[in-house]
């Protein structure tokens, strides 16, 4: 079972400059634990998500993060980036839209 969320990580901006990335990780764990009503120690963060949080360095934290929460068999939660199957399909090209409009108007 998985759920998608967009988290506001701006809370980490309120801490001192050299603690922002680590604060972002704690905020992420805390928000996921609050959503799912579990202990923050049971939340596991995927390495890709962790590397993305730390990619801007310790001082410059991210402001928003789109995640997918996956429940393991053991009951612990894994925080990942949304898989590509769950992301919305791309918009059809403009040519197809124009053809669809013409078909509708001709009826």
N, C-alpha and C positions, 0 to 999 in steps of 0.2 A: 504494500500500500504506500502511495506517495502523495504528497501535497506540495504545491508550489506557492511561494511567498515572495514578496518584494519587501525587503527590510530596509528601514531607515537607519543608517549607521552614523548619522551626524552627531549622535550622542558622544561619540569618541572625541569630537572636536573640543569638548568642554574640559578635557584633561590636559595635563602638561604636554609639551611638544614631544618629548622623548619617550612617551608611554602610549602614544595613540594607536599604533598597530596592535599592541598586545591588548589594549582596552577594546579594540574592535573585535578581537577574537572572543573576549569575555562577554561583550554585548551580544554577539551572535549566539553563543551558547545559552545565555540568559533568556533571550527572546524565544529561541526554539523550545527551551524547557518550559517557558511560560505558556506557549501555544499548546504544548502537548501534555502539560501538567505532570512533569517528571523532574527528577533531580538534574541539575546542569552537568554533573559528573558523568551521566549516562549518555550525553550527546557527543558523538564522534564527528569530527570535521574532516572531509576529504582533503587530500594533499593539494589538489588543484585549487580548491577554495582558499586554503591556507596560503598558498603561494600567491594567489591573486590579491589577498588582503595585504600581504607583505611586499607586493611588487612595487609599490610607490615609496617604499622605505618606512622607517619607523615614525617619521614625522608627519608624512602626508597620508592621512587615512582616506579611505573611500567613503562616498556619501550614501550610495545605495547599492544593494546587492540582491540579485534575483537568484533564489535557491530552490532546491527541491529537497524535501525531507522524506527519507525512505526509512521505514521501520524494518529492523532485522528480525530474524526468527527468535532471538534472545530477548527481544523487547527494547533493545537500545536503538537509538536513532542515528542515522547517518545523514549528514548535510552534504549535498552535492550540487553541482550546477545542473540545471534542467537538461534532460536528455533531448536530443534533436527530434525524436519522434513526437514529444509533447509540445514542442514549440510550434506556433502557428505556421501554417503553410504560407509561402510567399504569395504576394498579390499577383494576379494574372497580368501579363503584359498589356500595355495600353491598346494594342491592336485587337486583342480579344474583347476588351471592354467595349471598344467602338463597335465591333461586330454584334455584340449582344444588344447594344442600344439600338442599332439599326433593325435587328430582328424584332425587337419589342415594338418599335415605332411603326414597322410595316404591318403589324397585326392589327 
